[in-house]
Structure formats: structure tokens, C-alpha cells
């Protein structure tokens, strides 16, 4: 979980993107995550 969060923060959020992170089946044989993120930076422009 911490590895996924760090990846999202250093790779996407640090570039101004918004990330929706969902982790599934953490205690099973198939733990995995889904990252949905914007395709454009968030800016103050209207």
C-alpha cells in the first residue's frame, strides 16, 4: 500500500495531476490497485 501511494505521489501528484487510488484483495493471492488520474494538470486558470 505504501509503495503504491509513494508511486502515485512522486509520479503523478507531483506533476499536478489528481489521482484516485483503489486497492483490492490486499489479504488474498491477488492483491492489486487501480489508479485513475487526470490527463491535464490542475491550475488556477478559470
mmCIF entry with sequence, helices, sheets and N, C-alpha, C, O atoms, coordinates in Angstrom:
data_MODEL
# 
_entry.id   MODEL 
# 
_entity.id                         1 
_entity.type                       polymer 
_entity.pdbx_number_of_molecules   1 
# 
_entity_poly.entity_id                      1 
_entity_poly.type                           'polypeptide(L)' 
_entity_poly.nstd_linkage                   no 
_entity_poly.nstd_monomer                   no 
_entity_poly.pdbx_seq_one_letter_code       
;(UNK)(UNK)(UNK)(UNK)(UNK)(UNK)(UNK)(UNK)(UNK)(UNK)(UNK)(UNK)(UNK)(UNK)(UNK)(UNK)
(UNK)(UNK)(UNK)(UNK)(UNK)(UNK)(UNK)(UNK)(UNK)(UNK)(UNK)(UNK)(UNK)(UNK)(UNK)(UNK)
(UNK)(UNK)(UNK)(UNK)(UNK)(UNK)(UNK)(UNK)(UNK)(UNK)(UNK)(UNK)(UNK)(UNK)
;
_entity_poly.pdbx_seq_one_letter_code_can   XXXXXXXXXXXXXXXXXXXXXXXXXXXXXXXXXXXXXXXXXXXXXX 
_entity_poly.pdbx_strand_id                 A 
# 
loop_
_entity_poly_seq.entity_id 
_entity_poly_seq.num 
_entity_poly_seq.mon_id 
_entity_poly_seq.hetero 
1 1  UNK n 
1 2  UNK n 
1 3  UNK n 
1 4  UNK n 
1 5  UNK n 
1 6  UNK n 
1 7  UNK n 
1 8  UNK n 
1 9  UNK n 
1 10 UNK n 
1 11 UNK n 
1 12 UNK n 
1 13 UNK n 
1 14 UNK n 
1 15 UNK n 
1 16 UNK n 
1 17 UNK n 
1 18 UNK n 
1 19 UNK n 
1 20 UNK n 
1 21 UNK n 
1 22 UNK n 
1 23 UNK n 
1 24 UNK n 
1 25 UNK n 
1 26 UNK n 
1 27 UNK n 
1 28 UNK n 
1 29 UNK n 
1 30 UNK n 
1 31 UNK n 
1 32 UNK n 
1 33 UNK n 
1 34 UNK n 
1 35 UNK n 
1 36 UNK n 
1 37 UNK n 
1 38 UNK n 
1 39 UNK n 
1 40 UNK n 
1 41 UNK n 
1 42 UNK n 
1 43 UNK n 
1 44 UNK n 
1 45 UNK n 
1 46 UNK n 
# 
_struct_asym.id          A 
_struct_asym.entity_id   1 
# 
loop_
_struct_conf.conf_type_id 
_struct_conf.id 
_struct_conf.pdbx_PDB_helix_id 
_struct_conf.beg_label_comp_id 
_struct_conf.beg_label_asym_id 
_struct_conf.beg_label_seq_id 
_struct_conf.pdbx_beg_PDB_ins_code 
_struct_conf.end_label_comp_id 
_struct_conf.end_label_asym_id 
_struct_conf.end_label_seq_id 
_struct_conf.pdbx_end_PDB_ins_code 
_struct_conf.beg_auth_comp_id 
_struct_conf.beg_auth_asym_id 
_struct_conf.beg_auth_seq_id 
_struct_conf.end_auth_comp_id 
_struct_conf.end_auth_asym_id 
_struct_conf.end_auth_seq_id 
_struct_conf.pdbx_PDB_helix_class 
_struct_conf.details 
_struct_conf.pdbx_PDB_helix_length 
HELX_P HELX_P1 AA1 UNK A 2  ? UNK A 11 ? UNK A 2  UNK A 11 1 ? 10 
HELX_P HELX_P2 AA2 UNK A 13 ? UNK A 15 ? UNK A 13 UNK A 15 5 ? 3  
# 
_struct_conf_type.id          HELX_P 
_struct_conf_type.criteria    ? 
_struct_conf_type.reference   ? 
# 
_struct_sheet.id               AA1 
_struct_sheet.type             ? 
_struct_sheet.number_strands   2 
_struct_sheet.details          ? 
# 
_struct_sheet_order.sheet_id     AA1 
_struct_sheet_order.range_id_1   1 
_struct_sheet_order.range_id_2   2 
_struct_sheet_order.offset       ? 
_struct_sheet_order.sense        anti-parallel 
# 
loop_
_struct_sheet_range.sheet_id 
_struct_sheet_range.id 
_struct_sheet_range.beg_label_comp_id 
_struct_sheet_range.beg_label_asym_id 
_struct_sheet_range.beg_label_seq_id 
_struct_sheet_range.pdbx_beg_PDB_ins_code 
_struct_sheet_range.end_label_comp_id 
_struct_sheet_range.end_label_asym_id 
_struct_sheet_range.end_label_seq_id 
_struct_sheet_range.pdbx_end_PDB_ins_code 
_struct_sheet_range.beg_auth_comp_id 
_struct_sheet_range.beg_auth_asym_id 
_struct_sheet_range.beg_auth_seq_id 
_struct_sheet_range.end_auth_comp_id 
_struct_sheet_range.end_auth_asym_id 
_struct_sheet_range.end_auth_seq_id 
AA1 1 UNK A 19 ? UNK A 24 ? UNK A 19 UNK A 24 
AA1 2 UNK A 32 ? UNK A 37 ? UNK A 32 UNK A 37 
# 
loop_
_atom_site.group_PDB 
_atom_site.id 
_atom_site.type_symbol 
_atom_site.label_atom_id 
_atom_site.label_alt_id 
_atom_site.label_comp_id 
_atom_site.label_asym_id 
_atom_site.label_entity_id 
_atom_site.label_seq_id 
_atom_site.pdbx_PDB_ins_code 
_atom_site.Cartn_x 
_atom_site.Cartn_y 
_atom_site.Cartn_z 
_atom_site.occupancy 
_atom_site.B_iso_or_equiv 
_atom_site.pdbx_formal_charge 
_atom_site.auth_seq_id 
_atom_site.auth_comp_id 
_atom_site.auth_asym_id 
_atom_site.auth_atom_id 
_atom_site.pdbx_PDB_model_num 
ATOM 1   N N  . UNK A 1 1  ? 0.830   -1.194  0.000   1.00 0.00 ? 1  UNK A N  1 
ATOM 2   C CA . UNK A 1 1  ? 0.000   0.000   0.000   1.00 0.00 ? 1  UNK A CA 1 
ATOM 3   C C  . UNK A 1 1  ? 0.874   1.257   0.000   1.00 0.00 ? 1  UNK A C  1 
ATOM 4   O O  . UNK A 1 1  ? 0.619   2.199   -0.751  1.00 0.00 ? 1  UNK A O  1 
ATOM 5   N N  . UNK A 1 2  ? 1.892   1.262   0.837   1.00 0.00 ? 2  UNK A N  1 
ATOM 6   C CA . UNK A 1 2  ? 2.776   2.430   0.892   1.00 0.00 ? 2  UNK A CA 1 
ATOM 7   C C  . UNK A 1 2  ? 3.534   2.621   -0.424  1.00 0.00 ? 2  UNK A C  1 
ATOM 8   O O  . UNK A 1 2  ? 3.751   3.755   -0.851  1.00 0.00 ? 2  UNK A O  1 
ATOM 9   N N  . UNK A 1 3  ? 3.934   1.537   -1.062  1.00 0.00 ? 3  UNK A N  1 
ATOM 10  C CA . UNK A 1 3  ? 4.636   1.617   -2.340  1.00 0.00 ? 3  UNK A CA 1 
ATOM 11  C C  . UNK A 1 3  ? 3.743   2.252   -3.411  1.00 0.00 ? 3  UNK A C  1 
ATOM 12  O O  . UNK A 1 3  ? 4.200   3.086   -4.192  1.00 0.00 ? 3  UNK A O  1 
ATOM 13  N N  . UNK A 1 4  ? 2.478   1.854   -3.441  1.00 0.00 ? 4  UNK A N  1 
ATOM 14  C CA . UNK A 1 4  ? 1.541   2.394   -4.427  1.00 0.00 ? 4  UNK A CA 1 
ATOM 15  C C  . UNK A 1 4  ? 1.305   3.883   -4.179  1.00 0.00 ? 4  UNK A C  1 
ATOM 16  O O  . UNK A 1 4  ? 1.296   4.678   -5.119  1.00 0.00 ? 4  UNK A O  1 
ATOM 17  N N  . UNK A 1 5  ? 1.115   4.258   -2.914  1.00 0.00 ? 5  UNK A N  1 
ATOM 18  C CA . UNK A 1 5  ? 0.907   5.671   -2.575  1.00 0.00 ? 5  UNK A CA 1 
ATOM 19  C C  . UNK A 1 5  ? 2.120   6.510   -2.972  1.00 0.00 ? 5  UNK A C  1 
ATOM 20  O O  . UNK A 1 5  ? 1.974   7.586   -3.552  1.00 0.00 ? 5  UNK A O  1 
ATOM 21  N N  . UNK A 1 6  ? 3.317   6.014   -2.657  1.00 0.00 ? 6  UNK A N  1 
ATOM 22  C CA . UNK A 1 6  ? 4.532   6.760   -2.990  1.00 0.00 ? 6  UNK A CA 1 
ATOM 23  C C  . UNK A 1 6  ? 4.682   6.900   -4.505  1.00 0.00 ? 6  UNK A C  1 
ATOM 24  O O  . UNK A 1 6  ? 5.059   7.966   -4.993  1.00 0.00 ? 6  UNK A O  1 
ATOM 25  N N  . UNK A 1 7  ? 4.390   5.837   -5.246  1.00 0.00 ? 7  UNK A N  1 
ATOM 26  C CA . UNK A 1 7  ? 4.441   5.900   -6.705  1.00 0.00 ? 7  UNK A CA 1 
ATOM 27  C C  . UNK A 1 7  ? 3.491   6.974   -7.230  1.00 0.00 ? 7  UNK A C  1 
ATOM 28  O O  . UNK A 1 7  ? 3.879   7.792   -8.063  1.00 0.00 ? 7  UNK A O  1 
ATOM 29  N N  . UNK A 1 8  ? 2.253   6.973   -6.747  1.00 0.00 ? 8  UNK A N  1 
ATOM 30  C CA . UNK A 1 8  ? 1.262   7.949   -7.210  1.00 0.00 ? 8  UNK A CA 1 
ATOM 31  C C  . UNK A 1 8  ? 1.704   9.371   -6.879  1.00 0.00 ? 8  UNK A C  1 
ATOM 32  O O  . UNK A 1 8  ? 1.578   10.271  -7.709  1.00 0.00 ? 8  UNK A O  1 
ATOM 33  N N  . UNK A 1 9  ? 2.219   9.573   -5.677  1.00 0.00 ? 9  UNK A N  1 
ATOM 34  C CA . UNK A 1 9  ? 2.631   10.913  -5.265  1.00 0.00 ? 9  UNK A CA 1 
ATOM 35  C C  . UNK A 1 9  ? 3.833   11.409  -6.060  1.00 0.00 ? 9  UNK A C  1 
ATOM 36  O O  . UNK A 1 9  ? 3.834   12.547  -6.528  1.00 0.00 ? 9  UNK A O  1 
ATOM 37  N N  . UNK A 1 10 ? 4.854   10.574  -6.218  1.00 0.00 ? 10 UNK A N  1 
ATOM 38  C CA . UNK A 1 10 ? 6.074   11.030  -6.877  1.00 0.00 ? 10 UNK A CA 1 
ATOM 39  C C  . UNK A 1 10 ? 5.943   11.096  -8.397  1.00 0.00 ? 10 UNK A C  1 
ATOM 40  O O  . UNK A 1 10 ? 6.612   11.906  -9.039  1.00 0.00 ? 10 UNK A O  1 
ATOM 41  N N  . UNK A 1 11 ? 5.095   10.260  -8.973  1.00 0.00 ? 11 UNK A N  1 
ATOM 42  C CA . UNK A 1 11 ? 4.979   10.209  -10.426 1.00 0.00 ? 11 UNK A CA 1 
ATOM 43  C C  . UNK A 1 11 ? 3.851   11.073  -10.972 1.00 0.00 ? 11 UNK A C  1 
ATOM 44  O O  . UNK A 1 11 ? 3.985   11.648  -12.052 1.00 0.00 ? 11 UNK A O  1 
ATOM 45  N N  . UNK A 1 12 ? 2.754   11.173  -10.254 1.00 0.00 ? 12 UNK A N  1 
ATOM 46  C CA . UNK A 1 12 ? 1.570   11.852  -10.791 1.00 0.00 ? 12 UNK A CA 1 
ATOM 47  C C  . UNK A 1 12 ? 1.213   13.131  -10.038 1.00 0.00 ? 12 UNK A C  1 
ATOM 48  O O  . UNK A 1 12 ? 1.129   14.200  -10.642 1.00 0.00 ? 12 UNK A O  1 
ATOM 49  N N  . UNK A 1 13 ? 1.006   13.032  -8.742  1.00 0.00 ? 13 UNK A N  1 
ATOM 50  C CA . UNK A 1 13 ? 0.572   14.190  -7.952  1.00 0.00 ? 13 UNK A CA 1 
ATOM 51  C C  . UNK A 1 13 ? 1.621   15.297  -7.998  1.00 0.00 ? 13 UNK A C  1 
ATOM 52  O O  . UNK A 1 13 ? 1.272   16.476  -8.059  1.00 0.00 ? 13 UNK A O  1 
ATOM 53  N N  . UNK A 1 14 ? 2.890   14.933  -7.970  1.00 0.00 ? 14 UNK A N  1 
ATOM 54  C CA . UNK A 1 14 ? 3.952   15.938  -8.009  1.00 0.00 ? 14 UNK A CA 1 
ATOM 55  C C  . UNK A 1 14 ? 3.943   16.732  -9.315  1.00 0.00 ? 14 UNK A C  1 
ATOM 56  O O  . UNK A 1 14 ? 4.527   17.814  -9.381  1.00 0.00 ? 14 UNK A O  1 
ATOM 57  N N  . UNK A 1 15 ? 3.295   16.216  -10.344 1.00 0.00 ? 15 UNK A N  1 
ATOM 58  C CA . UNK A 1 15 ? 3.189   16.900  -11.634 1.00 0.00 ? 15 UNK A CA 1 
ATOM 59  C C  . UNK A 1 15 ? 1.861   17.641  -11.788 1.00 0.00 ? 15 UNK A C  1 
ATOM 60  O O  . UNK A 1 15 ? 1.539   18.125  -12.874 1.00 0.00 ? 15 UNK A O  1 
ATOM 61  N N  . UNK A 1 16 ? 1.087   17.730  -10.693 1.00 0.00 ? 16 UNK A N  1 
ATOM 62  C CA . UNK A 1 16 ? -0.158  18.488  -10.719 1.00 0.00 ? 16 UNK A CA 1 
ATOM 63  C C  . UNK A 1 16 ? -1.375  17.688  -11.132 1.00 0.00 ? 16 UNK A C  1 
ATOM 64  O O  . UNK A 1 16 ? -2.428  18.271  -11.392 1.00 0.00 ? 16 UNK A O  1 
ATOM 65  N N  . UNK A 1 17 ? -1.266  16.363  -11.202 1.00 0.00 ? 17 UNK A N  1 
ATOM 66  C CA . UNK A 1 17 ? -2.403  15.535  -11.593 1.00 0.00 ? 17 UNK A CA 1 
ATOM 67  C C  . UNK A 1 17 ? -3.179  15.069  -10.365 1.00 0.00 ? 17 UNK A C  1 
ATOM 68  O O  . UNK A 1 17 ? -2.614  14.937  -9.279  1.00 0.00 ? 17 UNK A O  1 
ATOM 69  N N  . UNK A 1 18 ? -4.452  14.825  -10.539 1.00 0.00 ? 18 UNK A N  1 
ATOM 70  C CA . UNK A 1 18 ? -5.310  14.307  -9.471  1.00 0.00 ? 18 UNK A CA 1 
ATOM 71  C C  . UNK A 1 18 ? -5.387  12.800  -9.637  1.00 0.00 ? 18 UNK A C  1 
ATOM 72  O O  . UNK A 1 18 ? -5.573  12.302  -10.748 1.00 0.00 ? 18 UNK A O  1 
ATOM 73  N N  . UNK A 1 19 ? -5.242  12.061  -8.520  1.00 0.00 ? 19 UNK A N  1 
ATOM 74  C CA . UNK A 1 19 ? -5.217  10.597  -8.570  1.00 0.00 ? 19 UNK A CA 1 
ATOM 75  C C  . UNK A 1 19 ? -6.300  10.015  -7.673  1.00 0.00 ? 19 UNK A C  1 
ATOM 76  O O  . UNK A 1 19 ? -6.471  10.440  -6.530  1.00 0.00 ? 19 UNK A O  1 
ATOM 77  N N  . UNK A 1 20 ? -7.024  9.044   -8.201  1.00 0.00 ? 20 UNK A N  1 
ATOM 78  C CA . UNK A 1 20 ? -7.975  8.247   -7.425  1.00 0.00 ? 20 UNK A CA 1 
ATOM 79  C C  . UNK A 1 20 ? -7.366  6.854   -7.328  1.00 0.00 ? 20 UNK A C  1 
ATOM 80  O O  . UNK A 1 20 ? -7.210  6.172   -8.341  1.00 0.00 ? 20 UNK A O  1 
ATOM 81  N N  . UNK A 1 21 ? -7.023  6.432   -6.118  1.00 0.00 ? 21 UNK A N  1 
ATOM 82  C CA . UNK A 1 21 ? -6.339  5.165   -5.885  1.00 0.00 ? 21 UNK A CA 1 
ATOM 83  C C  . UNK A 1 21 ? -7.275  4.192   -5.181  1.00 0.00 ? 21 UNK A C  1 
ATOM 84  O O  . UNK A 1 21 ? -7.845  4.517   -4.140  1.00 0.00 ? 21 UNK A O  1 
ATOM 85  N N  . UNK A 1 22 ? -7.433  3.001   -5.746  1.00 0.00 ? 22 UNK A N  1 
ATOM 86  C CA . UNK A 1 22 ? -8.273  1.964   -5.139  1.00 0.00 ? 22 UNK A CA 1 
ATOM 87  C C  . UNK A 1 22 ? -7.468  0.668   -5.057  1.00 0.00 ? 22 UNK A C  1 
ATOM 88  O O  . UNK A 1 22 ? -6.953  0.182   -6.064  1.00 0.00 ? 22 UNK A O  1 
ATOM 89  N N  . UNK A 1 23 ? -7.366  0.117   -3.850  1.00 0.00 ? 23 UNK A N  1 
ATOM 90  C CA . UNK A 1 23 ? -6.654  -1.145  -3.644  1.00 0.00 ? 23 UNK A CA 1 
ATOM 91  C C  . UNK A 1 23 ? -7.673  -2.244  -3.357  1.00 0.00 ? 23 UNK A C  1 
ATOM 92  O O  . UNK A 1 23 ? -8.662  -2.023  -2.658  1.00 0.00 ? 23 UNK A O  1 
ATOM 93  N N  . UNK A 1 24 ? -7.419  -3.429  -3.906  1.00 0.00 ? 24 UNK A N  1 
ATOM 94  C CA . UNK A 1 24 ? -8.349  -4.538  -3.765  1.00 0.00 ? 24 UNK A CA 1 
ATOM 95  C C  . UNK A 1 24 ? -7.636  -5.815  -3.335  1.00 0.00 ? 24 UNK A C  1 
ATOM 96  O O  . UNK A 1 24 ? -6.463  -6.017  -3.650  1.00 0.00 ? 24 UNK A O  1 
ATOM 97  N N  . UNK A 1 25 ? -8.340  -6.662  -2.626  1.00 0.00 ? 25 UNK A N  1 
ATOM 98  C CA . UNK A 1 25 ? -7.870  -8.005  -2.267  1.00 0.00 ? 25 UNK A CA 1 
ATOM 99  C C  . UNK A 1 25 ? -6.485  -7.995  -1.632  1.00 0.00 ? 25 UNK A C  1 
ATOM 100 O O  . UNK A 1 25 ? -5.625  -8.793  -2.004  1.00 0.00 ? 25 UNK A O  1 
ATOM 101 N N  . UNK A 1 26 ? -6.266  -7.100  -0.682  1.00 0.00 ? 26 UNK A N  1 
ATOM 102 C CA . UNK A 1 26 ? -4.943  -6.980  -0.070  1.00 0.00 ? 26 UNK A CA 1 
ATOM 103 C C  . UNK A 1 26 ? -4.537  -8.221  0.714   1.00 0.00 ? 26 UNK A C  1 
ATOM 104 O O  . UNK A 1 26 ? -3.345  -8.489  0.861   1.00 0.00 ? 26 UNK A O  1 
ATOM 105 N N  . UNK A 1 27 ? -5.495  -8.976  1.215   1.00 0.00 ? 27 UNK A N  1 
ATOM 106 C CA . UNK A 1 27 ? -5.186  -10.163 2.008   1.00 0.00 ? 27 UNK A CA 1 
ATOM 107 C C  . UNK A 1 27 ? -5.422  -11.458 1.239   1.00 0.00 ? 27 UNK A C  1 
ATOM 108 O O  . UNK A 1 27 ? -5.653  -12.503 1.847   1.00 0.00 ? 27 UNK A O  1 
ATOM 109 N N  . UNK A 1 28 ? -5.366  -11.402 -0.076  1.00 0.00 ? 28 UNK A N  1 
ATOM 110 C CA . UNK A 1 28 ? -5.613  -12.592 -0.882  1.00 0.00 ? 28 UNK A CA 1 
ATOM 111 C C  . UNK A 1 28 ? -4.396  -12.917 -1.742  1.00 0.00 ? 28 UNK A C  1 
ATOM 112 O O  . UNK A 1 28 ? -3.330  -12.322 -1.586  1.00 0.00 ? 28 UNK A O  1 
ATOM 113 N N  . UNK A 1 29 ? -4.570  -13.852 -2.631  1.00 0.00 ? 29 UNK A N  1 
ATOM 114 C CA . UNK A 1 29 ? -3.485  -14.231 -3.538  1.00 0.00 ? 29 UNK A CA 1 
ATOM 115 C C  . UNK A 1 29 ? -3.346  -13.273 -4.725  1.00 0.00 ? 29 UNK A C  1 
ATOM 116 O O  . UNK A 1 29 ? -2.422  -13.410 -5.527  1.00 0.00 ? 29 UNK A O  1 
ATOM 117 N N  . UNK A 1 30 ? -4.256  -12.310 -4.840  1.00 0.00 ? 30 UNK A N  1 
ATOM 118 C CA . UNK A 1 30 ? -4.235  -11.396 -5.980  1.00 0.00 ? 30 UNK A CA 1 
ATOM 119 C C  . UNK A 1 30 ? -4.401  -9.934  -5.554  1.00 0.00 ? 30 UNK A C  1 
ATOM 120 O O  . UNK A 1 30 ? -5.343  -9.271  -5.990  1.00 0.00 ? 30 UNK A O  1 
ATOM 121 N N  . UNK A 1 31 ? -3.496  -9.422  -4.704  1.00 0.00 ? 31 UNK A N  1 
ATOM 122 C CA . UNK A 1 31 ? -3.610  -8.005  -4.337  1.00 0.00 ? 31 UNK A CA 1 
ATOM 123 C C  . UNK A 1 31 ? -3.265  -7.136  -5.544  1.00 0.00 ? 31 UNK A C  1 
ATOM 124 O O  . UNK A 1 31 ? -2.308  -7.412  -6.267  1.00 0.00 ? 31 UNK A O  1 
ATOM 125 N N  . UNK A 1 32 ? -4.062  -6.074  -5.754  1.00 0.00 ? 32 UNK A N  1 
ATOM 126 C CA . UNK A 1 32 ? -3.801  -5.181  -6.874  1.00 0.00 ? 32 UNK A CA 1 
ATOM 127 C C  . UNK A 1 32 ? -4.414  -3.814  -6.610  1.00 0.00 ? 32 UNK A C  1 
ATOM 128 O O  . UNK A 1 32 ? -5.209  -3.633  -5.688  1.00 0.00 ? 32 UNK A O  1 
ATOM 129 N N  . UNK A 1 33 ? -4.023  -2.860  -7.444  1.00 0.00 ? 33 UNK A N  1 
ATOM 130 C CA . UNK A 1 33 ? -4.516  -1.490  -7.294  1.00 0.00 ? 33 UNK A CA 1 
ATOM 131 C C  . UNK A 1 33 ? -4.912  -0.935  -8.650  1.00 0.00 ? 33 UNK A C  1 
ATOM 132 O O  . UNK A 1 33 ? -4.421  -1.356  -9.697  1.00 0.00 ? 33 UNK A O  1 
ATOM 133 N N  . UNK A 1 34 ? -5.822  0.030   -8.587  1.00 0.00 ? 34 UNK A N  1 
ATOM 134 C CA . UNK A 1 34 ? -6.247  0.770   -9.772  1.00 0.00 ? 34 UNK A CA 1 
ATOM 135 C C  . UNK A 1 34 ? -5.958  2.239   -9.509  1.00 0.00 ? 34 UNK A C  1 
ATOM 136 O O  . UNK A 1 34 ? -6.330  2.771   -8.463  1.00 0.00 ? 34 UNK A O  1 
ATOM 137 N N  . UNK A 1 35 ? -5.299  2.891   -10.449 1.00 0.00 ? 35 UNK A N  1 
ATOM 138 C CA . UNK A 1 35 ? -5.043  4.318   -10.348 1.00 0.00 ? 35 UNK A CA 1 
ATOM 139 C C  . UNK A 1 35 ? -5.729  5.015   -11.514 1.00 0.00 ? 35 UNK A C  1 
ATOM 140 O O  . UNK A 1 35 ? -5.425  4.750   -12.677 1.00 0.00 ? 35 UNK A O  1 
ATOM 141 N N  . UNK A 1 36 ? -6.644  5.896   -11.193 1.00 0.00 ? 36 UNK A N  1 
ATOM 142 C CA . UNK A 1 36 ? -7.300  6.726   -12.203 1.00 0.00 ? 36 UNK A CA 1 
ATOM 143 C C  . UNK A 1 36 ? -6.765  8.134   -12.005 1.00 0.00 ? 36 UNK A C  1 
ATOM 144 O O  . UNK A 1 36 ? -6.734  8.639   -10.883 1.00 0.00 ? 36 UNK A O  1 
ATOM 145 N N  . UNK A 1 37 ? -6.348  8.766   -13.087 1.00 0.00 ? 37 UNK A N  1 
ATOM 146 C CA . UNK A 1 37 ? -5.805  10.107  -12.931 1.00 0.00 ? 37 UNK A CA 1 
ATOM 147 C C  . UNK A 1 37 ? -6.181  10.987  -14.106 1.00 0.00 ? 37 UNK A C  1 
ATOM 148 O O  . UNK A 1 37 ? -6.498  10.517  -15.198 1.00 0.00 ? 37 UNK A O  1 
ATOM 149 N N  . UNK A 1 38 ? -6.134  12.286  -13.837 1.00 0.00 ? 38 UNK A N  1 
ATOM 150 C CA . UNK A 1 38 ? -6.482  13.262  -14.857 1.00 0.00 ? 38 UNK A CA 1 
ATOM 151 C C  . UNK A 1 38 ? -5.426  13.261  -15.960 1.00 0.00 ? 38 UNK A C  1 
ATOM 152 O O  . UNK A 1 38 ? -4.301  12.804  -15.756 1.00 0.00 ? 38 UNK A O  1 
ATOM 153 N N  . UNK A 1 39 ? -5.796  13.771  -17.111 1.00 0.00 ? 39 UNK A N  1 
ATOM 154 C CA . UNK A 1 39 ? -4.847  13.842  -18.223 1.00 0.00 ? 39 UNK A CA 1 
ATOM 155 C C  . UNK A 1 39 ? -4.251  15.235  -18.377 1.00 0.00 ? 39 UNK A C  1 
ATOM 156 O O  . UNK A 1 39 ? -3.393  15.466  -19.229 1.00 0.00 ? 39 UNK A O  1 
ATOM 157 N N  . UNK A 1 40 ? -4.716  16.159  -17.541 1.00 0.00 ? 40 UNK A N  1 
ATOM 158 C CA . UNK A 1 40 ? -4.182  17.529  -17.581 1.00 0.00 ? 40 UNK A CA 1 
ATOM 159 C C  . UNK A 1 40 ? -3.903  17.984  -16.165 1.00 0.00 ? 40 UNK A C  1 
ATOM 160 O O  . UNK A 1 40 ? -4.518  17.510  -15.210 1.00 0.00 ? 40 UNK A O  1 
ATOM 161 N N  . UNK A 1 41 ? -2.957  18.919  -16.041 1.00 0.00 ? 41 UNK A N  1 
ATOM 162 C CA . UNK A 1 41 ? -2.602  19.473  -14.748 1.00 0.00 ? 41 UNK A CA 1 
ATOM 163 C C  . UNK A 1 41 ? -3.733  20.324  -14.194 1.00 0.00 ? 41 UNK A C  1 
ATOM 164 O O  . UNK A 1 41 ? -4.482  20.937  -14.955 1.00 0.00 ? 41 UNK A O  1 
ATOM 165 N N  . UNK A 1 42 ? -3.858  20.365  -12.889 1.00 0.00 ? 42 UNK A N  1 
ATOM 166 C CA . UNK A 1 42 ? -4.789  21.249  -12.208 1.00 0.00 ? 42 UNK A CA 1 
ATOM 167 C C  . UNK A 1 42 ? -4.108  22.599  -12.041 1.00 0.00 ? 42 UNK A C  1 
ATOM 168 O O  . UNK A 1 42 ? -3.032  22.676  -11.447 1.00 0.00 ? 42 UNK A O  1 
ATOM 169 N N  . UNK A 1 43 ? -4.717  23.666  -12.556 1.00 0.00 ? 43 UNK A N  1 
ATOM 170 C CA . UNK A 1 43 ? -4.154  25.005  -12.461 1.00 0.00 ? 43 UNK A CA 1 
ATOM 171 C C  . UNK A 1 43 ? -5.175  25.965  -11.881 1.00 0.00 ? 43 UNK A C  1 
ATOM 172 O O  . UNK A 1 43 ? -6.329  25.597  -11.659 1.00 0.00 ? 43 UNK A O  1 
ATOM 173 N N  . UNK A 1 44 ? -4.758  27.176  -11.640 1.00 0.00 ? 44 UNK A N  1 
ATOM 174 C CA . UNK A 1 44 ? -5.649  28.219  -11.098 1.00 0.00 ? 44 UNK A CA 1 
ATOM 175 C C  . UNK A 1 44 ? -6.388  28.966  -12.196 1.00 0.00 ? 44 UNK A C  1 
ATOM 176 O O  . UNK A 1 44 ? -7.183  29.857  -11.897 1.00 0.00 ? 44 UNK A O  1 
ATOM 177 N N  . UNK A 1 45 ? -6.156  28.636  -13.426 1.00 0.00 ? 45 UNK A N  1 
ATOM 178 C CA . UNK A 1 45 ? -6.813  29.342  -14.541 1.00 0.00 ? 45 UNK A CA 1 
ATOM 179 C C  . UNK A 1 45 ? -8.283  29.014  -14.591 1.00 0.00 ? 45 UNK A C  1 
ATOM 180 O O  . UNK A 1 45 ? -8.679  27.876  -14.335 1.00 0.00 ? 45 UNK A O  1 
ATOM 181 N N  . UNK A 1 46 ? -9.095  29.997  -14.918 1.00 0.00 ? 46 UNK A N  1 
ATOM 182 C CA . UNK A 1 46 ? -10.544 29.794  -14.989 1.00 0.00 ? 46 UNK A CA 1 
ATOM 183 C C  . UNK A 1 46 ? -10.956 29.357  -16.371 1.00 0.00 ? 46 UNK A C  1 
ATOM 184 O O  . UNK A 1 46 ? -12.141 29.137  -16.621 1.00 0.00 ? 46 UNK A O  1 
# 
